[in-house]
Amino acid sequence: MLRMIDEVFSEMSQVTDVDRWSREALATDAGWGRARQLAREVLTAEGEEMFPLPGIRLVR
């Protein structure tokens, strides 16, 4: 399962669309959605409880 997550990010990295790495894309891009889905499956398989994700803040 972790390899599948790695493959998702590898595929995403090969596309030259830098918008895919924007803050907005985290919520809308299918690749990010797939990575989150796989990560949840890994955590569930490991017996981790699902908690709401924390807020993400960008500090510059």
Buried (B, 14 or more C-beta within 10 A) or exposed (E): EEEEBEEBEEEBEEEEEEEBEEEEBBEEBEBBEBBBEBBEEBEEEEEEEEEEEEEEEEEE
